[in-house]
Amino acid sequence: MESNLKPKSTLVPILIIAGLFFIFGFVTWINGALIPFMKTINELTDAQSYLVASASYISFVVMALPASYIISKIGYKKGMSLGLVIMAVGALVFIPAAEARTYWVFLTGIFIQGVGMTLLQTASNPYITILGPIESAAKRIAIMGIANKVAGSLGSIIFGALLLSGIDEVNEKLATVSIDEKNVLLDAMADSVFLPYVVMAIVLFILGMLILKAPLPNVEATVEEEETTDVKTAKTSIFQYPQLWFGVLALFVYVGAEVIAGDTIISYGISLGFSSEEAKYFTTYTLMAMVATYLLGALLIPKVIKQRTALIASAILGIIFSVCILSTSGITSVMFVAALGVSNALVWPAIWPLTLDGLGKFTKTASALLIMAISGGAIIPPLYGRIVDANKVELINNGVAESVATASAATSSYWILIPCYSIILFFAVWGYKIKNWGK
């Protein structure tokens, strides 16, 4: 599976797609700051606060196939432009949400932004995968990952400063003030989203208009014929490609693990006793670990290591780091959560080409299914939050002090990552090779 474009002609499209990865990286990774922010202003439990991630990622289930249909009708550029405009609309929804301080309205705005990102992802991921030789696809996607995670780091720092400034003092006051005073404090805190989200909406709308003039050539996957003389054995359905379904499962648990590593680390740090001023930088540690590993991937794949080898190493490191999180405490445990960035970085770039290789005419449909697998970020992080809440209640009922119970529950609940990385390891070792059921 490859494109018919010459290497030099792919430079400008690669830069444009990298810009799009930068945009949805910025928007996606501010969730790490939004989760503790929403937890405070809407007085939520841990499980409820992680619905911020759910609202964003569940849109990929709802919109992946419709997005694929829309792009097939209006083309890549118009599809990307529409996605950016929809993201701008989602940003504007934050204004009435903050005014009413109503959680479901915030979630609606996040969901709308997720719909826009689904359009962008549905177009850009298969596009960059088939923009050159399949053997170097992981390298190209690693470059996209660098743009995505650098933007995520900037978004985390900027929105952490804007939204989490003074949150410790607010949380302390909430326990002692009257209901009227509490509402005044929380309303003032909610108002801090006005300016950043208005600016975000304007920028996204302008970019949506500019992308229409971007020089993006149409690229199609080369259809690979079945090497068989028996017409009856030719594959006629995506259900006949086992490696696709194993790839979808691997991507599902990977996105869940990645979101946990990036979006829970600030709340985790706060639960361990770190101030919000210290904890607001923790997501950046995770993302910078990913950027460093992406750089290695871009340099080493495929000349030094194969993308499958990188995937196996990533899964093994994920299991090791998860065990280390459970076995340590304090800043050491936080740093092992951040280290998951190393184990996560090359998973996405490797799963896509290993899954799509040989699918030919089914590539677009398979890509939509892989995009739907991003919904792992909507399901697994809230599941982590529910486990935290349940463990915390159990510890408190057993006489453990609330602060200690909170920290202990948050740490012990990271066990959920181990089965996730085990599934990824299965795909890297065996799953991707299973081209036919029963073989």
C-alpha positions as CSV (number, residue, x, y, z in Angstrom):
1,M,0.0,0.0,0.0
2,E,1.6,3.2,-1.1
3,S,0.9,6.6,-2.8
4,N,2.0,7.6,-6.3
5,L,3.5,10.9,-5.1
6,K,7.2,11.5,-5.3
7,P,9.1,12.2,-2.0
8,K,9.7,15.9,-2.7
9,S,6.0,16.5,-3.5
10,T,5.0,15.2,-0.1
11,L,6.8,17.8,1.9
12,V,4.2,20.5,1.8
13,P,1.3,18.1,2.5
14,I,3.3,16.6,5.4
15,L,3.8,20.1,6.9
16,I,0.1,21.0,6.5
17,I,-1.0,17.7,8.2
18,A,1.6,18.3,10.9
19,G,-0.1,21.7,11.5
20,L,-3.5,19.9,11.9
21,F,-1.9,17.4,14.4
22,F,-0.6,20.5,16.3
23,I,-4.1,21.9,16.5
24,F,-5.9,18.9,17.8
25,G,-3.0,18.1,20.1
26,F,-3.4,21.5,21.7
27,V,-7.2,21.1,22.1
28,T,-7.0,17.4,23.3
29,W,-4.3,17.7,25.9
30,I,-5.8,20.7,27.8
31,N,-8.2,18.0,29.3
32,G,-5.5,17.4,31.9
33,A,-6.1,20.9,33.3
34,L,-9.8,20.8,32.6
35,I,-10.4,17.7,34.8
36,P,-9.4,19.2,38.2
37,F,-10.9,22.6,37.1
38,M,-14.3,21.0,36.4
39,K,-14.1,18.9,39.5
40,T,-13.8,22.0,41.6
41,I,-16.3,24.4,39.9
42,N,-19.0,21.7,39.5
43,E,-18.2,19.8,42.8
44,L,-17.7,16.4,41.2
45,T,-16.4,13.0,42.2
46,D,-13.3,11.6,40.4
47,A,-15.4,9.4,38.2
48,Q,-17.6,12.3,37.2
49,S,-14.6,14.6,36.5
50,Y,-13.2,12.1,34.0
51,L,-16.3,12.4,31.9
52,V,-14.4,15.4,30.4
53,A,-12.3,12.8,28.6
54,S,-15.4,10.7,27.8
55,A,-17.2,13.6,26.2
56,S,-14.2,14.3,23.9
57,Y,-13.4,10.7,22.9
58,I,-16.9,9.3,22.6
59,S,-17.5,11.5,19.6
60,F,-15.1,9.2,17.7
61,V,-17.6,6.4,18.0
62,V,-20.6,8.6,17.0
63,M,-18.9,10.4,14.2
64,A,-16.1,8.1,12.7
65,L,-18.3,6.5,10.0
66,P,-20.3,9.6,9.2
67,A,-17.0,11.5,9.0
68,S,-15.7,9.0,6.5
69,Y,-18.8,9.4,4.5
70,I,-18.6,13.2,4.6
71,I,-15.0,13.3,3.5
72,S,-15.8,10.9,0.6
73,K,-18.4,13.4,-0.5
74,I,-16.7,16.7,0.0
75,G,-13.0,15.8,-0.1
76,Y,-10.1,16.1,2.3
77,K,-9.7,19.9,2.3
78,K,-13.4,20.8,2.8
79,G,-13.6,18.0,5.4
80,M,-10.7,19.4,7.4
81,S,-12.1,22.9,7.1
82,L,-15.5,21.8,8.3
83,G,-13.8,20.0,11.2
84,L,-12.0,23.2,12.3
85,V,-15.1,25.3,12.1
86,I,-17.0,22.7,14.2
87,M,-14.2,22.8,16.8
88,A,-14.6,26.6,16.9
89,V,-18.4,26.2,17.6
90,G,-17.5,23.8,20.4
91,A,-15.2,26.4,22.0
92,L,-17.9,29.0,21.9
93,V,-20.3,26.7,23.9
94,F,-17.9,27.1,26.8
95,I,-19.1,30.7,27.2
96,P,-22.8,29.9,28.2
97,A,-21.5,26.8,30.0
98,A,-19.3,29.0,32.3
99,E,-22.1,31.5,32.7
100,A,-24.5,28.9,34.0
101,R,-21.7,26.8,35.6
102,T,-23.6,23.7,34.3
103,Y,-21.5,20.6,33.8
104,W,-23.5,19.0,31.0
105,V,-23.2,22.2,28.9
106,F,-19.4,22.1,29.3
107,L,-19.5,18.4,28.2
108,T,-21.6,19.4,25.2
109,G,-19.0,21.9,24.1
110,I,-16.2,19.3,24.6
111,F,-18.3,16.8,22.6
112,I,-18.8,19.2,19.7
113,Q,-15.0,19.9,19.6
114,G,-14.6,16.1,19.6
115,V,-16.9,15.9,16.5
116,G,-14.6,18.4,14.7
117,M,-11.5,16.5,15.7
118,T,-13.1,13.3,14.4
119,L,-13.3,14.8,11.0
120,L,-9.7,16.0,11.2
121,Q,-8.4,12.6,12.4
122,T,-10.5,10.6,9.9
123,A,-8.9,12.5,7.1
124,S,-5.3,13.1,8.4
125,N,-4.4,9.6,9.8
126,P,-5.0,7.5,6.7
127,Y,-3.7,10.4,4.5
128,I,-0.3,10.5,6.2
129,T,-0.2,6.7,6.4
130,I,-0.5,6.3,2.6
131,L,1.5,9.4,1.7
132,G,4.6,7.3,1.1
133,P,6.0,3.8,1.5
134,I,4.2,1.7,4.1
135,E,7.6,0.7,5.6
136,S,8.2,4.3,6.7
137,A,4.6,5.1,7.8
138,A,5.5,4.9,11.5
139,K,8.3,7.5,10.9
140,R,5.8,9.9,9.2
141,I,3.2,9.4,12.0
142,A,6.0,9.9,14.6
143,I,6.7,13.3,13.1
144,M,2.9,14.0,13.4
145,G,3.1,12.9,17.0
146,I,5.9,15.4,17.7
147,A,3.7,18.2,16.5
148,N,0.7,16.8,18.4
149,K,2.5,16.4,21.8
150,V,4.5,19.7,21.6
151,A,1.1,21.4,21.1
152,G,-0.3,19.4,24.0
153,S,2.5,20.5,26.2
154,L,1.9,24.1,25.4
155,G,-1.8,23.7,25.8
156,S,-1.3,22.0,29.2
157,I,1.0,24.7,30.5
158,I,-1.1,27.6,29.2
159,F,-4.5,26.3,30.3
160,G,-3.0,25.0,33.6
161,A,-1.9,28.6,34.3
162,L,-5.2,30.1,33.3
163,L,-7.6,27.6,34.9
164,L,-5.7,26.2,37.9
165,S,-4.3,29.4,39.3
166,G,-5.5,29.8,42.9
167,I,-7.4,26.5,42.8
168,D,-5.8,25.3,46.1
169,E,-7.0,28.4,47.9
170,V,-10.5,28.1,46.5
171,N,-10.7,24.4,47.5
172,E,-9.6,25.4,51.1
173,K,-12.2,28.2,51.3
174,L,-15.0,26.0,50.0
175,A,-15.0,23.9,53.1
176,T,-15.6,26.9,55.4
177,V,-17.7,29.5,53.6
178,S,-21.5,29.7,53.3
179,I,-23.4,28.5,50.2
180,D,-23.8,32.1,48.8
181,E,-20.0,32.7,49.3
182,K,-19.2,29.4,47.7
183,N,-21.3,30.2,44.6
184,V,-19.5,33.6,44.3
185,L,-16.1,31.9,44.4
186,L,-17.0,29.2,41.9
187,D,-18.7,31.6,39.5
188,A,-15.6,33.8,39.5
189,M,-13.4,30.7,38.8
190,A,-15.7,29.5,36.0
191,D,-15.4,33.0,34.3
192,S,-11.7,32.3,33.7
193,V,-12.6,30.2,30.6
194,F,-14.2,33.1,28.8
195,L,-11.1,34.7,27.2
196,P,-9.1,31.6,26.3
197,Y,-12.0,29.9,24.6
198,V,-13.1,33.0,22.7
199,V,-9.5,33.3,21.3
200,M,-9.5,29.6,20.6
201,A,-12.7,29.8,18.6
202,I,-11.4,32.8,16.5
203,V,-8.2,31.0,15.7
204,L,-9.9,27.7,14.8
205,F,-12.4,29.5,12.5
206,I,-9.6,31.4,10.7
207,L,-7.6,28.2,10.2
208,G,-10.7,26.5,8.9
209,M,-11.0,29.2,6.2
210,L,-7.2,29.0,5.3
211,I,-7.1,25.2,4.9
212,L,-9.4,25.6,1.9
213,K,-6.5,27.1,0.0
214,A,-3.9,24.6,1.2
215,P,-2.1,22.5,-1.5
216,L,-3.3,19.1,-0.5
217,P,-3.2,16.5,-3.3
218,N,-5.6,13.6,-3.4
219,V,-4.0,10.4,-2.3
220,E,-5.5,6.9,-2.6
221,A,-4.3,3.6,-1.3
222,T,-3.2,1.1,-4.0
223,V,-5.6,-1.8,-4.2
224,E,-3.8,-5.1,-3.7
225,E,-5.3,-8.0,-5.4
226,E,-5.7,-11.3,-3.7
227,E,-3.1,-13.8,-4.8
228,T,-5.4,-16.7,-5.5
229,T,-6.8,-18.4,-8.5
230,D,-10.0,-19.3,-6.7
231,V,-12.4,-16.4,-7.0
232,K,-14.5,-17.8,-4.2
233,T,-11.7,-17.2,-1.7
234,A,-11.2,-13.6,-2.5
235,K,-11.9,-11.3,0.4
236,T,-15.1,-9.3,0.1
237,S,-15.6,-7.9,3.6
238,I,-13.6,-6.2,6.3
239,F,-14.8,-9.0,8.6
240,Q,-12.4,-11.3,6.8
241,Y,-9.4,-9.4,8.1
242,P,-8.6,-10.6,11.6
243,Q,-5.6,-8.3,12.0
244,L,-7.9,-5.3,11.5
245,W,-10.0,-6.2,14.5
246,F,-7.0,-7.0,16.7
247,G,-5.6,-3.6,15.6
248,V,-8.9,-1.9,16.6
249,L,-8.8,-3.6,20.0
250,A,-5.1,-2.7,20.5
251,L,-5.8,1.0,19.5
252,F,-8.8,1.1,21.8
253,V,-6.8,0.1,24.9
254,Y,-3.8,2.2,23.9
255,V,-5.8,5.4,23.7
256,G,-7.3,4.6,27.1
257,A,-3.8,4.1,28.5
258,E,-2.5,7.2,26.8
259,V,-5.3,9.4,28.1
260,I,-4.9,8.0,31.7
261,A,-1.1,8.9,31.5
262,G,-1.8,12.4,30.3
263,D,-5.1,13.4,31.8
264,T,-4.9,11.8,35.3
265,I,-1.4,12.9,36.3
266,I,-2.3,16.4,37.5
267,S,-5.2,15.1,39.6
268,Y,-2.9,12.3,40.8
269,G,-0.2,14.7,41.9
270,I,-2.8,16.8,43.8
271,S,-4.1,13.7,45.5
272,L,-0.6,12.9,46.6
273,G,-0.3,16.3,48.3
274,F,1.4,18.4,45.6
275,S,0.1,21.9,45.1
276,S,-1.8,22.8,41.9
277,E,1.1,25.1,41.0
278,E,3.5,22.1,41.0
279,A,1.0,19.6,39.6
280,K,0.0,21.7,36.6
281,Y,3.3,20.9,34.9
282,F,2.9,17.1,35.3
283,T,1.0,16.5,32.0
284,T,3.9,18.3,30.2
285,Y,6.3,15.8,31.6
286,T,4.3,13.0,30.1
287,L,4.1,14.7,26.7
288,M,7.8,15.6,26.6
289,A,8.6,12.0,27.3
290,M,6.5,11.2,24.2
291,V,8.1,13.9,22.1
292,A,11.6,12.6,22.9
293,T,10.5,9.1,22.0
294,Y,8.8,10.3,18.8
295,L,12.2,11.9,17.8
296,L,13.9,8.6,18.3
297,G,11.3,6.9,16.2
298,A,11.6,9.4,13.4
299,L,15.3,8.8,13.4
300,L,15.5,5.0,13.8
301,I,12.4,3.7,12.0
302,P,12.7,1.8,9.6
303,K,16.5,1.9,9.1
304,V,17.6,0.8,12.5
305,I,14.5,-0.8,14.0
306,K,11.2,-2.1,12.5
307,Q,8.0,-0.5,13.6
308,R,6.8,-3.9,14.9
309,T,9.9,-4.1,17.1
310,A,9.2,-0.6,18.5
311,L,5.6,-1.7,19.3
312,I,6.8,-4.7,21.2
313,A,9.3,-2.6,23.2
314,S,6.6,0.0,23.9
315,A,4.2,-2.6,25.3
316,I,6.8,-4.2,27.5
317,L,7.9,-0.8,28.9
318,G,4.2,0.0,29.5
319,I,3.8,-3.1,31.7
320,I,7.1,-2.4,33.6
321,F,6.2,1.3,34.3
322,S,2.7,0.4,35.4
323,V,4.1,-2.0,38.0
324,C,6.5,0.7,39.1
325,I,3.7,3.2,39.6
326,L,2.0,0.6,41.9
327,S,5.2,-0.1,43.8
328,T,6.3,3.4,44.5
329,S,4.9,6.6,46.1
330,G,5.2,10.4,46.0
331,I,7.2,12.1,43.2
332,T,8.7,8.8,42.1
333,S,5.3,7.3,41.3
334,V,4.3,10.5,39.5
335,M,7.5,10.3,37.4
336,F,6.6,6.7,36.4
337,V,3.2,7.9,35.2
338,A,5.1,10.5,33.1
339,A,7.4,7.8,31.9
340,L,4.4,6.1,30.3
341,G,4.9,8.8,27.6
342,V,7.9,6.8,26.5
343,S,5.9,3.5,26.2
344,N,3.0,5.3,24.5
345,A,4.8,7.4,21.9
346,L,5.4,4.8,19.2
347,V,2.2,2.7,19.7
348,W,-0.1,4.8,17.5
349,P,2.4,5.2,14.7
350,A,3.1,1.4,14.6
351,I,-0.5,0.1,15.0
352,W,-1.8,2.0,12.0
353,P,0.5,0.7,9.3
354,L,0.5,-2.9,10.8
355,T,-3.3,-2.9,10.7
356,L,-3.8,-1.3,7.3
357,D,-1.1,-3.2,5.4
358,G,-2.8,-5.2,2.6
359,L,-6.3,-4.0,3.1
360,G,-6.4,-2.3,-0.3
361,K,-9.9,-1.1,-1.2
362,F,-11.0,-1.6,2.5
363,T,-8.5,1.0,3.7
364,K,-11.0,3.8,4.2
365,T,-13.5,1.7,6.1
366,A,-10.8,0.2,8.2
367,S,-9.4,3.7,9.0
368,A,-12.9,4.7,10.2
369,L,-13.0,1.7,12.5
370,L,-9.5,2.6,13.8
371,I,-10.7,6.1,14.5
372,M,-13.7,4.7,16.4
373,A,-11.2,2.8,18.6
374,I,-10.2,6.2,19.9
375,S,-13.3,5.8,22.1
376,G,-11.0,3.9,24.4
377,G,-10.2,7.4,25.8
378,A,-13.9,7.8,26.6
379,I,-14.3,4.5,28.5
380,I,-11.1,3.5,30.2
381,P,-10.2,6.8,32.1
382,P,-13.7,7.1,33.7
383,L,-13.4,3.4,34.6
384,Y,-10.1,4.3,36.4
385,G,-12.0,7.1,38.1
386,R,-14.7,4.7,39.3
387,I,-12.1,2.4,40.7
388,V,-10.5,5.3,42.5
389,D,-13.8,6.3,44.1
390,A,-14.6,2.7,45.1
391,N,-11.2,2.1,46.6
392,K,-11.3,5.5,48.4
393,V,-14.7,4.7,50.0
394,E,-13.5,1.3,51.1
395,L,-10.4,2.6,52.7
396,I,-12.3,5.4,54.6
397,N,-14.8,2.9,55.8
398,N,-11.9,0.9,57.2
399,G,-10.8,3.8,59.2
400,V,-8.1,5.2,56.9
401,A,-7.7,9.0,57.0
402,E,-9.3,10.7,53.9
403,S,-6.1,12.3,52.6
404,V,-4.2,8.9,52.9
405,A,-7.2,7.0,51.4
406,T,-7.3,9.5,48.4
407,A,-3.6,9.0,47.6
408,S,-3.6,5.3,48.1
409,A,-6.7,4.7,46.0
410,A,-5.3,6.9,43.2
411,T,-2.1,4.9,43.1
412,S,-3.5,1.4,43.4
413,S,-6.1,2.0,40.6
414,Y,-3.3,2.3,38.0
415,W,-3.4,-1.5,37.8
416,I,-5.9,-1.0,35.0
417,L,-3.0,-0.2,32.7
418,I,-1.4,-3.6,32.9
419,P,-4.1,-5.5,30.8
420,C,-4.1,-2.6,28.3
421,Y,-0.4,-3.0,27.6
422,S,-0.7,-6.8,27.6
423,I,-3.3,-6.6,24.7
424,I,-1.0,-4.3,22.8
425,L,1.9,-6.8,23.3
426,F,-0.4,-9.6,21.9
427,F,-1.1,-7.6,18.8
428,A,2.6,-6.7,18.2
429,V,3.7,-10.3,18.6
430,W,0.9,-12.3,17.1
431,G,-2.3,-10.3,16.3
432,Y,-1.0,-8.3,13.3
433,K,0.1,-11.6,11.6
434,I,-3.3,-13.3,11.7
435,K,-4.6,-12.5,8.2
436,N,-7.3,-15.2,8.1
437,W,-9.5,-16.5,10.9
438,G,-8.3,-19.9,12.1
439,K,-4.7,-19.3,10.9
